[in-house]
Amino acid sequence: MEGNQYHPRIVASSEDLDPDGFKGADPISTSIDQEHRSLGSAYFKSAQWSPDGTSVLVSTADHVLATHILPPELLTSESPLRLRPYSSHQSPEPVYATAIHPSYTLQDPASTLYLASPRSLPIRLLSPFSPSLLASYPLVSKTTEEYIAPHSLLFSSHDPKTFFAGSLNLISIFDINRNGEGPVERMPTVPSKRTKIVGGIGGVKGIVSALNMSSEGILAAGTFSRWVGLYDAYGRGGSLGAFQLQGDISGRQEGIGGTGVTQVLWSADGRYLCVVERCSDTIGIWDVRGTGKKLACMRGRKADTNQRMGVEVVGNELWAGGVDGMVRVWHGLGKTEGLLDPTWEFKAHDGMSKVFIWKFVPL
């Protein structure tokens, strides 16, 4: 494994998870002490940076959504700081997905919005500066009339008042200004029989578990059934194609295969699509704009778990966390074919490590 130019150091750490500590929390940061308490059954399911880099939204296994606002002395303090949540919302049901508004900035509190999709309830619009629900958006099954909880949420990079919600064989499009209303458009990912007869493609089957938009306006959608679909015109146009994941560079014995897509990411230029699966040791790379075929597999990820293990694209690098607490980095995204080993790694946690990077801070 090659050397690296980075020297990661810890600058802050959250408290050990205690649900009672998330209620009525104040913005406080103190030096980290040496206390350590067992987390029990509580753990962080996910974390997201706000676009302005001031806040981190976390979701816990106890159905709590907490916002950490980072202290201004974060990068200048001589010792690591203790982070406590500024505010929190207790969800009545497990939360399947969250998404932060692309215009989020602390300088404009009205912009500090995020979405959450709790099980068997409408999608919720929340803010760290409001203790109550700001708006809700019901997604209802046309056959059973039950609420559908999306497994993926994404704000449009082209039109911030629009957001996408992925569910079983369906991508729904909502207008954030229409409180209490359902989707303005439903886009089935599996076309009708008539569409197939007139030359349409087969579509994307299963629960849409991952959504991401490229810099060129192509919406990528991945499913737990190991399908990936591409849609043009910032997700409002037709389907560009769909493919099912296969262990086509090596085989399942090499950890190539997985049990469902948990994340899709684009390279900065919109050419390469990175597909992340649960229970998989690799990250698949597809050359979407060029050959349209699988280019490489970044192996050695150490993510044989059903949990969503975070991966980030940073320039021409991939950063990924593993179940062994390591963060691994692969250089040269899109530059090399075949099976690729990590370029370097570092220890981040004693347990599972998930990676979420604010990309505007020089590393």
Number of C-alpha atoms within 10 A of each C-alpha: 8 7 8 10 7 9 7 10 8 10 16 20 14 13 15 15 18 15 15 8 14 20 16 12 16 13 14 15 20 13 14 16 9 5 7 8 9 9 10 8 8 15 14 15 17 20 20 20 19 24 17 14 18 16 23 19 22 19 26 19 15 20 20 21 25 23 27 23 22 20 18 9 11 16 13 9 13 10 14 19 23 18 21 23 27 20 22 26 21 16 17 13 14 18 25 18 23 25 21 24 22 20 16 21 18 16 9 9 13 13 15 21 21 19 23 25 27 22 19 18 20 22 27 20 22 22 22 22 15 15 12 11 11 12 17 21 22 20 23 17 10 8 6 8 9 13 16 21 25 30 25 27 28 24 24 20 18 14 11 14 15 18 20 23 26 29 22 20 17 19 24 19 23 23 18 19 11 14 15 13 16 19 21 11 13 14 17 17 24 17 16 12 10 9 12 13 9 8 8 14 15 16 23 28 23 20 25 31 26 27 26 25 24 20 16 14 19 22 26 25 29 33 30 21 18 24 21 24 22 22 20 18 13 19 22 14 13 12 19 14 16 20 15 14 21 16 15 11 17 14 11 14 8 14 19 24 24 25 17 25 26 25 25 26 23 23 21 15 12 17 17 22 25 25 26 27 30 21 21 24 23 28 25 24 25 20 17 17 12 9 9 13 12 20 21 22 25 23 20 19 26 22 27 18 17 14 16 17 27 21 27 23 20 18 13 14 15 22 22 27 27 26 19 16 17 22 24 23 23 20 19 12 21 18 9 12 14 15 17 17 17 19 16 17 18 14 15 20 15 10 12 18 20 27 19 19 18 18 14 10 7 5 11
